[in-house]
Structure formats: structure tokens, C-alpha cells
Amino acid sequence: MTEDSIKIKIINSISKLTRNEWDGCAAFHLDSGLKRPVDPFTCYDFLCSLERSGSVGEGTGWIPYHITATKQNKVIGAVPLYLKTNSQGEYIFDHNWAQAYERAGGRYYPKLQMSVPFTPVTGRRLLVSKNAPSHTASLLLQSAIGLCKENKLSSLHTTFCSKEEFNLGQELGMLGRVSQQFHWVNDEYANFDDFLNALSSRKRKNIRKERAKANNFGGQIEILTGSEIKREHWSYIWEFYQNTGAKKWGIPYLTRQFFDEIHETMRSNILLILAKKEEKYIAGALNFIGSDTLFGRYWGCIEDHPFLHFEICYYRAIEFAISQGLKKVEAGAQGEHKLARGYIPTETFSLHWIGEKRFRMAVEDYLISEKDAVKQDIKILSHFAPFKKGDDKNA
């Protein structure tokens, strides 16, 4: 397919491109002077680690089906796209849609998924280089829709996309879906106490009590980045990850090799927060560091201690973000308990193209109602945020 000499191609592995070719579209830090990518998850190393480790591919429900756009033999656009045979690892759930579609006699799977597997983090999905023609993003999205039509697939889903892509997709006839997560925002705090001082007196005291109890677990907490992270640390992270996976979704999505892969290529953009007791790690969290955001990804433990989860995943993450001048902490999907810890409700966006007209109309009606409910939920939750109100600014 071509348009204005732009050629669209499907590749079944990101390894068909070089790191510079993909990251020239995904990572603007390459030519902007930033030390870290804005979004580490759409960069070559993360997506390649998923493929090389067998975390995606045959038998996983995620088959790479990436789209590239080239002009004059130079890659100017790319899309992380997957042929899905289930709805696992997406975090914007459509299981009910699939069941309804198949009860009506349709075939919901396979479908196309434009996203980062197992990663509920907002970011660009239409990866376009800075010098690409202005219509390149639109062409990439239309090409993905075209693939659905040509192959008679039920649907295309673009999850955790940017607000700009959300607007573009709706202009092209896709259905917009609004969800919410809890994010911590750095209001230029000098340190953790400065952040606490922005909270109401009761919430401030509660966090201090939680932290005191958490740090009384009988060991110490280590903060590791870059070369401080050793191969042996990943055996513990894998153990924690398996433990949490077994509790939440049964079989862990990622393979053990994935952690070895990111050790080799992404350590400089990784933060491990580990609790150690009697020379053994008993709990920990894996975070990825972007240019302005800390992304909390996986937590696990082999011993339960009061409030240790909050300390490692939320409070230590906030401390690190403040120390590094980061603007935000995104601590993953769901979790209203984050609200009391200073994480505020934030909209997230996804797009959905559905080929069957009547089913599309039913989903559209549902999404309109859902959007209103999400907005109302955010409004109510925001009222209960722990920050000082007008009458207790001096508390």
C-alpha cells in the first residue's frame, strides 16, 4: 500500500528493523538531548525483549503484526500491533463483548490489538518520526483498520493511547472509550515531607503511621538502578512476579528470559525497590524510568508485612520521583486505595473499530453510558483526595 510515496508494510517481528529505525519513530529523546525515553515501553528494547523471550509470539495469544511506514527507504512510522487470539493481558477489558459477539453467531477472535502487551501505560501507539508528513499517523491508523477489513477480522483495539490519537481515531470513525487510573503528580515538591505538608492533617498522620509500621518489618529497603542491579536480583523479581501472577491471573504473562533480556538492554531505565531481611529479599517492585515519569510495573512478596506494599510501591516511588525531578508516578491499573496515598484519578483513553454494524451500535451505546459513569466517578473520587481543602490550608 502506498500514499504520496509512503509505503506501508507488515512485519512479523520488530527485529526486522534496527533499533535506530524503530526508535527514530518511538523515542524522540534520540535527537532531543533527553537521557531517557518519554515512554520506555514502546522503545525497541522493551518490545524486542518481549519477542526474544517468548513472552509474545506463537502460543501466547499475542502474535506480532507490526505496521511500518517508509518514505524514500527511510522508516518514518511504526505501530506495535498484534493479532490476538484472546483478551488476556490488555487491561481494557472486552471479554463481555467477545461473549456477546459469539453468542450472536460471530467470530470475535482473532482481532487486532494496537498496544504494548501486558502494560497499562498511556503513550503513543502511532509512532511517527518528527520529520514525517503530517498525515502519517492517520495513514497508519487507516492501514490497521484496512487490515481488519481485508482479513475479515472482527475488530481493532487501540489501548492506552494518547489524547491526540484518541481524537484522531474518533475523527476516522473509531469508538472512543474512557477509563481511569490513579497517578501521583509532582507539584514541585522539595522532598517527601513537602508533599506530606500538602495533605490534610489526618491523611498526613496516617501516612506517617503506615510508613513507620512498614519500615519496622525487621530488615532494610534497597533502592537499585543501573549497574547496581545484578543478575541475581532478577531471580527474586521472578519469584515475586510469579507469586503475584498466581494470585491475580493464574499463569504469569512474562517468561523468566524476559527479565534477563531487560537486564542486558534496559538497566539504565530501571528502578528496583527491594525489601531485604536476614540477607534474603522478601518483597520488591520493578519500575521503569521515563524522562518525566516513573512507571510502577510489578510487585510481589514471599512474606506479608503490614503496609510494606504501600511503602515499596507508592511512598518510595514518590521519594524517588521527587529526588529525580520527575513529574509523575504511574502505579499501574486500578486500585482506589491509591487515592489516600496521594494518587489522583486520571482519565485514560482507548479506541475501538468494530466491523459488524449492529454490534458496533450496541457497543457505542454502552461506551457513552460508561464514559458518563467514569467522569462522575472521577468527580466523586477527586472530592475525597487527601489534599488540603480551603478550610484546612494551614493545617
Buried (B, 14 or more C-beta within 10 A) or exposed (E): BEBEEBBBBBBEBBBBBEBEBBBBBBBBBBEEEBEBBBBBBBBBBBBBBBBBBBBBBEEBBBBBBBBBBBBEEEBBBBBBBBBBBBBBBBBBEBEEBBEBBEEEEEEBBBBBBBBBBBBBBBBBBBBBBEEBBEEBBBBBBBBBBBBBEEEEBBBBBBBBBBEEBBEBBEEEEBBBBBBBBBBBEBEEBEEBEEBBEBBBEEBBEBBEEBBEBBBEBEBEBBEBBEEEBEEEBBEBBBBBBBBBBEEEEEEBBBBBBBBBBBBEBBBEBBBBBBBBBEEEBBBBBBBBBBBBBBBBBBBBBEBEBEBBBBBBBBBBBBBBBBEBEBBBBBBBBEBEEBBBBBBBBBBBBBBBBBBBEEBBEBBEEBBEEBBEEBEEEBEEBEEEBBBBEEEEEEE
